[in-house]
Every structure is written in C-alpha cells, then in structure tokens.
Amino acid sequence: MKYCPKCKRLYNDNDEICSECKARISEITDDLTAVYLLSASGFELQRIKAAFEDSGIPCECSAKKHSYSADAVTGYDSAEYDILVPFSVYERAYDTCVGIGAIRLENEEILDEPVEYKEEFQQMSKKKRVTVKVISAFLFLLLVAAVIYGTDFITGIIKNLFI
C-alpha cells in the first residue's frame, strides 16, 4: 500500500502522485506510520475520539492549516481536524467509523422517515376492568387518609414542642 508523506492519504499501488497535494507518493514501510482516515470538527470529532478510545485505537488529530477557530470567543472549536491512525489499525478504525455513522458507505440506505412502532394491547374483560378501578380508588383513598393523618401527627409533635 502507498501513501502520501505530506498529507498522509492512502493510495493504490499503481498511483504515483497524490491527488490532494500533488506530492509523490511512497510505499508504507512501517505499520506505525500515521495515515489519514477522515476529517471532522466539533462534536463529531469528540464522538470519533471517544469511539476510538473505547475500541483501544490510537489516533492523533491535526488541525488543517487553512482552518481558523473562534474557540476563545465562542467557546466552540470550529476548526476542522484530520484524524490520523497507525496503518496497522486502519481497517479497524475505518470499521469503527462506519459503525458509529461517521463514514457513510456508498450503497448504504438512509431512512429519512422515522420507523413507527405499534403497541398492541390486550382488551381487559369487564369484570377485570371494574376490579382494577375499585382497587385503584381504594388505594387512592388510603393514600389521602395517610397524608392527612401523617400531617396531623407531625403538627401535633411540633405543637407539643412549643407548649
């Protein structure tokens, strides 16, 4: 596999010149060579870094030269970063990015409409429905009585403190 030493992008073995920066591409000799995976910014960058950390994939982020960030003014880093990973874990990193939706495959179908889930309820018999209503009403009255008696008990304790 070949890569561009300047912009770190991967190329097929038959390519000779980088399509991005027009530099000569060379052969990868070391599995620890950092190669370009994708560019991201803001929340997406943090999400990708967290996914890599969970998967044990080392990565480094380098800001693009032409990006400026108003982080000091807005509190939000709007600069775009190139995410570089070691060549030995490139495929695993790529699969992780596809899994979290950071990289979309060409043949991937994206659902624009939300999927509707229909809940099916069983109809209760009339006898069961009446029983549930009676028990619910009794429990509600019991709860109201407990609140009233509890309040009377606490106010009685507080009254006795001042007498």
Backbone as JSON Lines, residues from 0, in Angstrom:
{"i":0,"aa":"M","n":[0.86,-1.18,0.0],"ca":[0.0,0.0,0.0],"c":[0.9,1.23,0.0]}
{"i":1,"aa":"K","n":[0.46,2.27,-0.69],"ca":[1.22,3.51,-0.76],"c":[0.47,4.62,-0.05]}
{"i":2,"aa":"Y","n":[1.23,5.65,0.34],"ca":[0.61,6.81,0.98],"c":[1.42,8.05,0.63]}
{"i":3,"aa":"C","n":[0.78,9.2,0.82],"ca":[1.44,10.47,0.57],"c":[2.11,10.92,1.87]}
{"i":4,"aa":"P","n":[3.42,11.11,1.88],"ca":[4.09,11.52,3.11],"c":[3.71,12.93,3.57]}
{"i":5,"aa":"K","n":[3.16,13.74,2.66],"ca":[2.81,15.11,3.01],"c":[1.42,15.19,3.65]}
{"i":6,"aa":"C","n":[0.4,14.65,2.98],"ca":[-0.97,14.75,3.52],"c":[-1.46,13.45,4.16]}
{"i":7,"aa":"K","n":[-0.65,12.37,4.1],"ca":[-0.89,11.1,4.79],"c":[-2.05,10.27,4.23]}
{"i":8,"aa":"R","n":[-2.52,10.56,3.03],"ca":[-3.63,9.81,2.45],"c":[-3.12,8.51,1.82]}
{"i":9,"aa":"L","n":[-3.96,7.46,1.88],"ca":[-3.62,6.16,1.3],"c":[-3.96,6.12,-0.18]}
{"i":10,"aa":"Y","n":[-3.15,5.37,-0.95],"ca":[-3.38,5.22,-2.38],"c":[-3.11,3.8,-2.79]}
{"i":11,"aa":"N","n":[-3.66,3.42,-3.95],"ca":[-3.4,2.1,-4.5],"c":[-1.95,2.01,-4.95]}
{"i":12,"aa":"D","n":[-1.48,0.8,-5.15],"ca":[-0.08,0.59,-5.53],"c":[0.27,1.15,-6.91]}
{"i":13,"aa":"N","n":[-0.72,1.36,-7.78],"ca":[-0.4,1.83,-9.13],"c":[-0.41,3.36,-9.24]}
{"i":14,"aa":"D","n":[-0.78,4.08,-8.18],"ca":[-0.76,5.54,-8.21],"c":[0.65,6.05,-7.94]}
{"i":15,"aa":"E","n":[0.99,7.21,-8.5],"ca":[2.32,7.78,-8.34],"c":[2.3,9.17,-7.72]}
{"i":16,"aa":"I","n":[1.22,9.96,-7.94],"ca":[1.14,11.33,-7.45],"c":[-0.15,11.5,-6.64]}
{"i":17,"aa":"C","n":[-0.04,12.2,-5.53],"ca":[-1.18,12.45,-4.64],"c":[-2.18,13.37,-5.34]}
{"i":18,"aa":"S","n":[-3.44,13.0,-5.32],"ca":[-4.46,13.82,-5.96],"c":[-4.82,15.05,-5.14]}
{"i":19,"aa":"E","n":[-4.49,15.06,-3.86],"ca":[-4.8,16.19,-2.98],"c":[-3.73,17.28,-3.03]}
{"i":20,"aa":"C","n":[-2.46,16.86,-2.79],"ca":[-1.4,17.87,-2.67],"c":[-0.36,17.79,-3.79]}
{"i":21,"aa":"K","n":[-0.56,16.87,-4.72],"ca":[0.32,16.71,-5.89],"c":[1.75,16.31,-5.53]}
{"i":22,"aa":"A","n":[1.95,15.74,-4.35],"ca":[3.28,15.26,-3.96],"c":[3.46,13.82,-4.44]}
{"i":23,"aa":"R","n":[4.71,13.37,-4.49],"ca":[4.99,12.0,-4.87],"c":[4.62,11.07,-3.73]}
{"i":24,"aa":"I","n":[3.94,9.98,-4.05],"ca":[3.56,9.03,-3.01],"c":[4.64,7.97,-2.87]}
{"i":25,"aa":"S","n":[4.73,7.38,-1.68],"ca":[5.76,6.38,-1.43],"c":[5.15,5.17,-0.73]}
{"i":26,"aa":"E","n":[5.92,4.12,-0.65],"ca":[5.49,2.86,-0.06],"c":[5.48,2.97,1.47]}
{"i":27,"aa":"I","n":[4.51,2.34,2.12],"ca":[4.48,2.3,3.59],"c":[5.43,1.2,4.04]}
{"i":28,"aa":"T","n":[6.4,1.58,4.85],"ca":[7.4,0.62,5.31],"c":[7.19,0.2,6.76]}
{"i":29,"aa":"D","n":[6.48,1.0,7.53],"ca":[6.29,0.74,8.95],"c":[4.8,0.69,9.26]}
{"i":30,"aa":"D","n":[4.37,-0.29,10.06],"ca":[2.96,-0.4,10.43],"c":[2.5,0.73,11.35]}
{"i":31,"aa":"L","n":[3.43,1.45,11.96],"ca":[3.08,2.54,12.85],"c":[2.98,3.89,12.12]}
{"i":32,"aa":"T","n":[3.14,3.88,10.8],"ca":[3.03,5.1,10.01],"c":[1.62,5.66,10.14]}
{"i":33,"aa":"A","n":[1.52,6.94,10.49],"ca":[0.21,7.58,10.63],"c":[-0.37,7.86,9.26]}
{"i":34,"aa":"V","n":[-1.62,7.4,9.03],"ca":[-2.29,7.62,7.76],"c":[-3.63,8.33,8.01]}
{"i":35,"aa":"Y","n":[-4.07,9.08,7.0],"ca":[-5.3,9.86,7.08],"c":[-6.51,8.93,7.04]}
{"i":36,"aa":"L","n":[-7.47,9.17,7.94],"ca":[-8.71,8.4,7.95],"c":[-9.89,9.26,7.47]}
{"i":37,"aa":"L","n":[-10.1,10.4,8.13],"ca":[-11.17,11.31,7.74],"c":[-10.97,12.65,8.43]}
{"i":38,"aa":"S","n":[-11.77,13.64,8.03],"ca":[-11.75,14.96,8.66],"c":[-13.04,15.15,9.44]}
{"i":39,"aa":"A","n":[-12.92,15.81,10.59],"ca":[-14.1,16.06,11.41],"c":[-13.85,17.3,12.25]}
{"i":40,"aa":"S","n":[-14.94,17.84,12.81],"ca":[-14.82,19.0,13.68],"c":[-15.89,18.94,14.75]}
{"i":41,"aa":"G","n":[-15.72,19.72,15.8],"ca":[-16.72,19.88,16.84],"c":[-17.12,18.6,17.53]}
{"i":42,"aa":"F","n":[-18.43,18.41,17.66],"ca":[-18.98,17.26,18.36],"c":[-18.63,15.96,17.66]}
{"i":43,"aa":"E","n":[-18.64,15.96,16.34],"ca":[-18.32,14.75,15.58],"c":[-16.9,14.28,15.89]}
{"i":44,"aa":"L","n":[-15.97,15.21,15.99],"ca":[-14.59,14.89,16.33],"c":[-14.51,14.24,17.72]}
{"i":45,"aa":"Q","n":[-15.21,14.82,18.69],"ca":[-15.2,14.27,20.04],"c":[-15.84,12.88,20.07]}
{"i":46,"aa":"R","n":[-16.88,12.68,19.28],"ca":[-17.55,11.38,19.23],"c":[-16.64,10.31,18.63]}
{"i":47,"aa":"I","n":[-15.9,10.67,17.59],"ca":[-14.98,9.72,16.95],"c":[-13.84,9.38,17.9]}
{"i":48,"aa":"K","n":[-13.29,10.39,18.56],"ca":[-12.2,10.14,19.5],"c":[-12.65,9.25,20.65]}
{"i":49,"aa":"A","n":[-13.87,9.44,21.14],"ca":[-14.4,8.61,22.22],"c":[-14.59,7.16,21.75]}
{"i":50,"aa":"A","n":[-15.07,6.97,20.52],"ca":[-15.25,5.63,19.98],"c":[-13.9,4.93,19.83]}
{"i":51,"aa":"F","n":[-12.88,5.68,19.37],"ca":[-11.55,5.1,19.24],"c":[-10.98,4.73,20.61]}
{"i":52,"aa":"E","n":[-11.2,5.59,21.59],"ca":[-10.7,5.31,22.94],"c":[-11.35,4.05,23.49]}
{"i":53,"aa":"D","n":[-12.66,3.9,23.27],"ca":[-13.37,2.7,23.74],"c":[-12.88,1.45,23.04]}
{"i":54,"aa":"S","n":[-12.48,1.57,21.76],"ca":[-12.02,0.43,20.98],"c":[-10.52,0.18,21.14]}
{"i":55,"aa":"G","n":[-9.83,1.07,21.84],"ca":[-8.38,0.91,22.01],"c":[-7.6,1.25,20.75]}
{"i":56,"aa":"I","n":[-8.12,2.14,19.94],"ca":[-7.46,2.53,18.69],"c":[-6.75,3.87,18.93]}
{"i":57,"aa":"P","n":[-5.42,3.9,18.77],"ca":[-4.72,5.19,18.94],"c":[-4.98,6.1,17.75]}
{"i":58,"aa":"C","n":[-5.08,7.38,18.01],"ca":[-5.28,8.33,16.93],"c":[-4.66,9.66,17.32]}
{"i":59,"aa":"E","n":[-4.38,10.47,16.31],"ca":[-3.93,11.84,16.56],"c":[-4.71,12.75,15.62]}
{"i":60,"aa":"C","n":[-4.95,13.94,16.09],"ca":[-5.72,14.91,15.32],"c":[-4.83,16.09,15.01]}
{"i":61,"aa":"S","n":[-4.8,16.47,13.75],"ca":[-4.02,17.65,13.37],"c":[-4.94,18.64,12.67]}
{"i":62,"aa":"A","n":[-4.88,19.89,13.12],"ca":[-5.74,20.93,12.56],"c":[-5.32,21.21,11.13]}
{"i":63,"aa":"K","n":[-6.3,21.43,10.28],"ca":[-5.98,21.8,8.9],"c":[-5.39,23.19,8.9]}
{"i":64,"aa":"K","n":[-4.46,23.42,8.04],"ca":[-3.72,24.68,8.01],"c":[-4.62,25.88,7.71]}
{"i":65,"aa":"H","n":[-5.62,25.71,6.87],"ca":[-6.46,26.83,6.47],"c":[-7.66,27.07,7.39]}
{"i":66,"aa":"S","n":[-7.78,26.28,8.45],"ca":[-8.92,26.44,9.36],"c":[-8.58,27.39,10.5]}
{"i":67,"aa":"Y","n":[-9.5,28.23,10.83],"ca":[-9.35,29.13,11.97],"c":[-10.47,28.83,12.95]}
{"i":68,"aa":"S","n":[-10.18,28.94,14.2],"ca":[-11.18,28.65,15.22],"c":[-11.41,29.86,16.09]}
{"i":69,"aa":"A","n":[-12.65,30.1,16.42],"ca":[-13.01,31.19,17.32],"c":[-13.27,30.63,18.71]}
{"i":70,"aa":"D","n":[-12.49,29.64,19.1],"ca":[-12.68,28.96,20.38],"c":[-12.61,29.93,21.55]}
{"i":71,"aa":"A","n":[-11.73,30.9,21.5],"ca":[-11.57,31.85,22.6],"c":[-12.79,32.76,22.71]}
{"i":72,"aa":"V","n":[-13.46,33.03,21.6],"ca":[-14.6,33.94,21.6],"c":[-15.9,33.2,21.87]}
{"i":73,"aa":"T","n":[-16.12,32.1,21.15],"ca":[-17.4,31.41,21.22],"c":[-17.43,30.25,22.2]}
{"i":74,"aa":"G","n":[-16.27,29.74,22.58],"ca":[-16.23,28.56,23.44],"c":[-16.44,27.28,22.67]}
{"i":75,"aa":"Y","n":[-16.48,27.36,21.34],"ca":[-16.7,26.21,20.48],"c":[-15.57,26.15,19.46]}
{"i":76,"aa":"D","n":[-14.9,25.04,19.39],"ca":[-13.8,24.87,18.45],"c":[-14.37,24.49,17.1]}
{"i":77,"aa":"S","n":[-14.37,25.42,16.17],"ca":[-14.95,25.17,14.85],"c":[-13.92,24.74,13.82]}
{"i":78,"aa":"A","n":[-12.68,24.59,14.22],"ca":[-11.64,24.18,13.28],"c":[-11.86,22.73,12.87]}
{"i":79,"aa":"E","n":[-11.49,22.42,11.63],"ca":[-11.61,21.06,11.14],"c":[-10.27,20.36,11.31]}
{"i":80,"aa":"Y","n":[-10.32,19.11,11.75],"ca":[-9.13,18.34,12.05],"c":[-9.07,17.11,11.16]}
{"i":81,"aa":"D","n":[-7.84,16.75,10.76],"ca":[-7.6,15.48,10.08],"c":[-7.32,14.45,11.16]}
{"i":82,"aa":"I","n":[-8.0,13.31,11.09],"ca":[-7.79,12.23,12.06],"c":[-6.84,11.23,11.43]}
{"i":83,"aa":"L","n":[-5.72,11.02,12.09],"ca":[-4.69,10.1,11.62],"c":[-4.62,8.9,12.55]}
{"i":84,"aa":"V","n":[-4.5,7.7,11.96],"ca":[-4.37,6.47,12.75],"c":[-3.17,5.68,12.23]}
{"i":85,"aa":"P","n":[-2.58,4.83,13.07],"ca":[-1.49,3.98,12.57],"c":[-2.0,3.04,11.48]}
{"i":86,"aa":"F","n":[-1.16,2.77,10.49],"ca":[-1.56,1.93,9.36],"c":[-2.02,0.55,9.81]}
{"i":87,"aa":"S","n":[-1.43,0.04,10.89],"ca":[-1.76,-1.31,11.36],"c":[-3.2,-1.43,11.84]}
{"i":88,"aa":"V","n":[-3.82,-0.34,12.28],"ca":[-5.19,-0.39,12.78],"c":[-6.16,0.37,11.87]}
{"i":89,"aa":"Y","n":[-5.73,0.67,10.66],"ca":[-6.56,1.47,9.74],"c":[-7.92,0.81,9.49]}
{"i":90,"aa":"E","n":[-7.92,-0.48,9.17],"ca":[-9.18,-1.16,8.86],"c":[-10.11,-1.18,10.06]}
{"i":91,"aa":"R","n":[-9.57,-1.43,11.24],"ca":[-10.39,-1.45,12.45],"c":[-10.97,-0.06,12.73]}
{"i":92,"aa":"A","n":[-10.16,0.99,12.52],"ca":[-10.62,2.36,12.72],"c":[-11.7,2.72,11.7]}
{"i":93,"aa":"Y","n":[-11.5,2.29,10.47],"ca":[-12.5,2.54,9.41],"c":[-13.82,1.87,9.76]}
{"i":94,"aa":"D","n":[-13.76,0.61,10.19],"ca":[-14.97,-0.12,10.57],"c":[-15.66,0.54,11.76]}
{"i":95,"aa":"T","n":[-14.89,1.05,12.7],"ca":[-15.47,1.74,13.86],"c":[-16.2,3.0,13.41]}
{"i":96,"aa":"C","n":[-15.61,3.75,12.49],"ca":[-16.24,4.98,11.99],"c":[-17.51,4.66,11.21]}
{"i":97,"aa":"V","n":[-17.51,3.58,10.46],"ca":[-18.72,3.16,9.74],"c":[-19.78,2.75,10.76]}
{"i":98,"aa":"G","n":[-19.37,2.07,11.82],"ca":[-20.31,1.61,12.84],"c":[-21.0,2.74,13.58]}
{"i":99,"aa":"I","n":[-20.3,3.84,13.81],"ca":[-20.91,4.97,14.54],"c":[-21.53,5.99,13.59]}
{"i":100,"aa":"G","n":[-21.41,5.76,12.29],"ca":[-22.04,6.65,11.32],"c":[-21.2,7.84,10.91]}
{"i":101,"aa":"A","n":[-19.92,7.86,11.26],"ca":[-19.06,8.97,10.88],"c":[-18.66,8.86,9.41]}
{"i":102,"aa":"I","n":[-18.58,7.63,8.9],"ca":[-18.31,7.39,7.48],"c":[-19.52,6.67,6.92]}
{"i":103,"aa":"R","n":[-20.07,7.21,5.85],"ca":[-21.23,6.58,5.21],"c":[-20.77,5.83,3.97]}
{"i":104,"aa":"L","n":[-21.21,4.59,3.85],"ca":[-20.87,3.79,2.7],"c":[-21.72,4.22,1.52]}
{"i":105,"aa":"E","n":[-21.23,3.99,0.3],"ca":[-21.92,4.44,-0.9],"c":[-23.27,3.76,-1.08]}
{"i":106,"aa":"N","n":[-23.37,2.48,-0.79],"ca":[-24.6,1.73,-1.02],"c":[-25.5,1.69,0.21]}
{"i":107,"aa":"E","n":[-25.19,2.49,1.2],"ca":[-25.95,2.47,2.45],"c":[-27.28,3.18,2.27]}
{"i":108,"aa":"E","n":[-28.34,2.53,2.74],"ca":[-29.67,3.13,2.66],"c":[-29.94,3.9,3.94]}
{"i":109,"aa":"I","n":[-30.3,5.16,3.8],"ca":[-30.58,6.01,4.96],"c":[-32.08,6.22,5.03]}
{"i":110,"aa":"L","n":[-32.65,5.89,6.18],"ca":[-34.08,6.06,6.36],"c":[-34.36,7.48,6.81]}
{"i":111,"aa":"D","n":[-35.13,8.22,5.99],"ca":[-35.48,9.59,6.34],"c":[-36.71,9.65,7.24]}
{"i":112,"aa":"E","n":[-37.59,8.67,7.07],"ca":[-38.81,8.66,7.86],"c":[-38.6,7.84,9.12]}
{"i":113,"aa":"P","n":[-39.11,8.32,10.24],"ca":[-38.97,7.54,11.47],"c":[-39.8,6.26,11.4]}
{"i":114,"aa":"V","n":[-39.28,5.23,11.97],"ca":[-39.98,3.95,12.0],"c":[-41.04,4.01,13.08]}
{"i":115,"aa":"E","n":[-42.27,3.64,12.73],"ca":[-43.36,3.67,13.69],"c":[-43.52,2.29,14.32]}
{"i":116,"aa":"Y","n":[-43.61,2.27,15.62],"ca":[-43.84,1.04,16.35],"c":[-45.27,1.05,16.87]}
{"i":117,"aa":"K","n":[-45.97,-0.02,16.6],"ca":[-47.34,-0.11,17.06],"c":[-47.38,-1.01,18.28]}
{"i":118,"aa":"E","n":[-47.94,-0.48,19.35],"ca":[-48.09,-1.28,20.55],"c":[-49.47,-1.92,20.52]}
{"i":119,"aa":"E","n":[-49.49,-3.19,20.81],"ca":[-50.76,-3.9,20.83],"c":[-51.13,-4.18,22.28]}
{"i":120,"aa":"F","n":[-52.33,-3.79,22.65],"ca":[-52.82,-4.0,24.0],"c":[-53.9,-5.07,23.97]}
{"i":121,"aa":"Q","n":[-53.92,-5.86,25.03],"ca":[-54.99,-6.83,25.16],"c":[-56.18,-6.16,25.83]}
{"i":122,"aa":"Q","n":[-57.34,-6.43,25.35],"ca":[-58.54,-5.88,25.95],"c":[-58.83,-6.63,27.26]}
{"i":123,"aa":"M","n":[-59.11,-5.85,28.32],"ca":[-59.48,-6.47,29.6],"c":[-60.96,-6.79,29.57]}
{"i":124,"aa":"S","n":[-61.28,-7.84,30.28],"ca":[-62.71,-8.16,30.41],"c":[-63.36,-7.11,31.31]}
{"i":125,"aa":"K","n":[-64.69,-7.01,31.22],"ca":[-65.41,-6.01,32.01],"c":[-65.22,-6.25,33.5]}
{"i":126,"aa":"K","n":[-65.23,-7.49,33.91],"ca":[-65.07,-7.86,35.32],"c":[-63.68,-7.42,35.83]}
{"i":127,"aa":"K","n":[-62.65,-7.67,35.03],"ca":[-61.28,-7.3,35.43],"c":[-61.13,-5.78,35.48]}
{"i":128,"aa":"R","n":[-61.72,-5.06,34.53],"ca":[-61.64,-3.61,34.49],"c":[-62.3,-2.98,35.72]}
{"i":129,"aa":"V","n":[-63.45,-3.49,36.11],"ca":[-64.16,-2.98,37.29],"c":[-63.34,-3.25,38.55]}
{"i":130,"aa":"T","n":[-62.74,-4.45,38.64],"ca":[-61.91,-4.8,39.8],"c":[-60.72,-3.86,39.91]}
{"i":131,"aa":"V","n":[-60.05,-3.56,38.8],"ca":[-58.89,-2.66,38.82],"c":[-59.33,-1.26,39.24]}
{"i":132,"aa":"K","n":[-60.47,-0.78,38.76],"ca":[-60.96,0.54,39.14],"c":[-61.27,0.62,40.62]}
{"i":133,"aa":"V","n":[-61.92,-0.4,41.18],"ca":[-62.27,-0.41,42.6],"c":[-61.01,-0.41,43.46]}
{"i":134,"aa":"I","n":[-60.05,-1.26,43.11],"ca":[-58.81,-1.34,43.89],"c":[-58.04,-0.02,43.78]}
{"i":135,"aa":"S","n":[-58.01,0.59,42.6],"ca":[-57.31,1.87,42.43],"c":[-57.96,2.97,43.26]}
{"i":136,"aa":"A","n":[-59.29,3.01,43.3],"ca":[-59.99,4.02,44.09],"c":[-59.73,3.81,45.58]}
{"i":137,"aa":"F","n":[-59.74,2.57,46.03],"ca":[-59.47,2.27,47.44],"c":[-58.04,2.68,47.82]}
{"i":138,"aa":"L","n":[-57.08,2.37,46.97],"ca":[-55.69,2.74,47.25],"c":[-55.5,4.26,47.26]}
{"i":139,"aa":"F","n":[-56.22,4.97,46.39],"ca":[-56.14,6.42,46.37],"c":[-56.7,7.02,47.67]}
{"i":140,"aa":"L","n":[-57.85,6.5,48.12],"ca":[-58.43,6.98,49.37],"c":[-57.51,6.66,50.55]}
{"i":141,"aa":"L","n":[-56.89,5.5,50.53],"ca":[-55.94,5.12,51.58],"c":[-54.74,6.07,51.59]}
{"i":142,"aa":"L","n":[-54.27,6.44,50.44],"ca":[-53.15,7.37,50.33],"c":[-53.52,8.75,50.87]}
{"i":143,"aa":"V","n":[-54.71,9.25,50.52],"ca":[-55.17,10.55,51.01],"c":[-55.29,10.52,52.54]}
{"i":144,"aa":"A","n":[-55.87,9.45,53.08],"ca":[-56.02,9.31,54.54],"c":[-54.65,9.29,55.2]}
{"i":145,"aa":"A","n":[-53.69,8.58,54.62],"ca":[-52.35,8.51,55.2],"c":[-51.7,9.89,55.22]}
{"i":146,"aa":"V","n":[-51.87,10.67,54.17],"ca":[-51.3,12.03,54.12],"c":[-51.94,12.9,55.2]}
{"i":147,"aa":"I","n":[-53.26,12.83,55.32],"ca":[-53.95,13.66,56.32],"c":[-53.53,13.27,57.73]}
{"i":148,"aa":"Y","n":[-53.57,11.97,58.07],"ca":[-53.19,11.53,59.42],"c":[-51.71,11.79,59.69]}
{"i":149,"aa":"G","n":[-50.87,11.64,58.68],"ca":[-49.45,11.93,58.86],"c":[-49.21,13.41,59.14]}
{"i":150,"aa":"T","n":[-49.91,14.27,58.43],"ca":[-49.79,15.7,58.65],"c":[-50.28,16.08,60.05]}
{"i":151,"aa":"D","n":[-51.42,15.5,60.48],"ca":[-51.92,15.76,61.83],"c":[-50.92,15.29,62.88]}
{"i":152,"aa":"F","n":[-50.32,14.13,62.67],"ca":[-49.36,13.6,63.63],"c":[-48.14,14.52,63.75]}
{"i":153,"aa":"I","n":[-47.6,14.98,62.61],"ca":[-46.41,15.85,62.62],"c":[-46.74,17.21,63.24]}
{"i":154,"aa":"T","n":[-47.91,17.78,62.92],"ca":[-48.27,19.06,63.54],"c":[-48.49,18.91,65.04]}
{"i":155,"aa":"G","n":[-48.98,17.76,65.48],"ca":[-49.13,17.51,66.92],"c":[-47.8,17.47,67.61]}
{"i":156,"aa":"I","n":[-46.79,16.85,66.99],"ca":[-45.43,16.81,67.57],"c":[-44.87,18.22,67.65]}
{"i":157,"aa":"I","n":[-45.03,18.98,66.59],"ca":[-44.49,20.35,66.59],"c":[-45.2,21.22,67.63]}
{"i":158,"aa":"K","n":[-46.53,21.04,67.81],"ca":[-47.29,21.78,68.83],"c":[-46.77,21.48,70.23]}
{"i":159,"aa":"N","n":[-46.5,20.22,70.49],"ca":[-46.03,19.81,71.82],"c":[-44.65,20.38,72.13]}
{"i":160,"aa":"L","n":[-43.88,20.7,71.12],"ca":[-42.56,21.29,71.36],"c":[-42.67,22.7,71.91]}
{"i":161,"aa":"F","n":[-43.73,23.42,71.58],"ca":[-43.87,24.8,71.97],"c":[-44.79,25.0,73.18]}
{"i":162,"aa":"I","n":[-45.38,23.95,73.69],"ca":[-46.28,24.1,74.86],"c":[-45.53,23.87,76.13]}
